[in-house]
Amino acid sequence: MSATNGMKYRIVIEQDEDGMFIVKCPALPGCLSQGKTREEAIENIRDAIEGYIESLKKHNEPVPPSISEETVEIHA
């Protein structure tokens, strides 16, 4: 079972001037990764987040809470 089982964290994906996808998790300072494709970058940040959370737990540091989001439909 992974450290982030059932937890959700917001990520930000940007493409750099070389075409690489850079992805970071704002809730976890310094937690970032990259990939040649969006899919690869997302998979890589997933691994980075799991490692980050495992490290926090190992050092008895607080783990930022999982996010909860809702959507609303509007008629515009």
C-alpha angles and dihedrals in degrees: 000000000000124000091243097049106156094356123125128205128181116241132194120216123197130172115227128216090269093055096254118138112234116198131186138178109224093198090060110053112224094011105132141136141169144216143186089244133029089249093052091047091051092049091048094050089048088058091045092051092049091051092046092052092046089053092049090052093046090054094043091244121150116266114224111244122259115256125247118202134184130191128215128202119224131185110229 
